[in-house]
Amino acid sequence: MLVWGSLTIFFEDPFWVGIWERHFDGVMQVARYVFGAEPTNAQVIDFIQNRYDCLSFSEPVTSEVEEIDFCQNFKKKLHDARKDQHKTIGKKSFGILQAEREAGAAARKSAHAMKRQDEEIRHYMLRREKKKQKKKGH
């Protein structure tokens, strides 16, 4: 079983944002954390050591397992890292986060509709009760 993760920190005006990706057993999970000001290396390490378990990861999404060559030449790794810097950051991660955001919005919308409907029923029952009290003459 191959388990690995990655952290990408980037500037999303006006804050610095970290995107965590967690890969295991052919699935991927993503979490987003807003740092605020630009985090130092010490702050990132402190966050990982002390508050990593507070991150809320997305639902597992199947992903193709990338082959990682741990015996790759250092200079080749450095070259690939520089090359990857100019690509867009985690297209799949952003897609997963967007889907989570949309699902949350749909859930909030349906919960709000149910609450509004319950309020309307409650107001109707109150009006009906008032009418009954008026008819009784109390």
NORWOPE-V300236 format. One record per pair of residues at least 12 apart in sequence whose ideal C-beta (glycine too) atoms are under 10 Angstrom apart, sorted by the first residue. I is the first residue (numbers start at 1). J is the second residue. If there is no record, write none. Layout:
i: {I,I}
j: {J,J}
//
This chain:
i: {1,1,1,2,2,2,2,2,2,2,2,3,3,3,3,4,4,4,4,4,4,4,5,5,5,5,5,5,5,5,5,5,6,6,6,6,6,6,6,7,7,7,7,7,7,7,7,7,8,8,8,8,8,9,9,9,9,9,9,10,10,11,11,12,12,12,14,14,15,15,15,15,15,16,16,16,16,16,16,16,17,17,17,17,17,17,18,18,18,18,18,18,18,18,18,18,19,19,19,19,19,19,19,19,19,20,20,20,20,20,20,20,21,21,21,21,21,21,21,22,22,22,22,23,23,23,23,24,24,25,25,25,26,26,26,26,26,27,27,27,27,27,27,28,28,28,28,28,28,28,28,28,28,28,29,29,29,29,29,29,29,29,29,29,30,30,30,30,30,30,30,30,30,30,30,30,30,30,30,31,31,31,31,31,31,31,31,31,31,32,32,32,32,32,32,32,32,32,32,33,33,33,33,33,33,35,56,57,57,58,58,58,58,58,58,58,59,59,59,59,60,61,61,61,61,61,61,63,63,64}
j: {24,25,26,23,24,25,26,65,66,67,68,22,23,24,25,21,22,23,24,65,66,68,20,21,22,23,24,28,29,31,48,52,19,20,21,22,23,90,93,19,20,21,31,33,44,47,48,52,20,21,89,90,93,33,35,38,39,44,89,89,90,35,38,32,34,89,36,37,34,35,36,37,38,33,34,35,36,37,38,39,32,33,34,35,36,89,31,32,33,34,35,39,44,47,48,55,31,32,33,89,90,93,94,96,97,32,33,48,52,55,57,93,57,58,63,90,92,93,96,55,57,58,60,63,65,66,68,60,65,60,62,65,60,62,63,64,65,59,60,61,62,63,65,57,58,60,61,62,63,64,65,92,93,96,55,56,57,58,59,60,61,63,93,96,55,57,58,59,60,61,90,92,93,94,95,96,97,99,100,52,54,55,56,57,58,93,96,97,100,55,56,57,58,93,94,96,97,100,101,47,51,52,54,55,56,47,100,96,100,93,96,97,99,100,101,103,96,99,100,103,96,92,93,95,96,99,100,92,96,92}
//
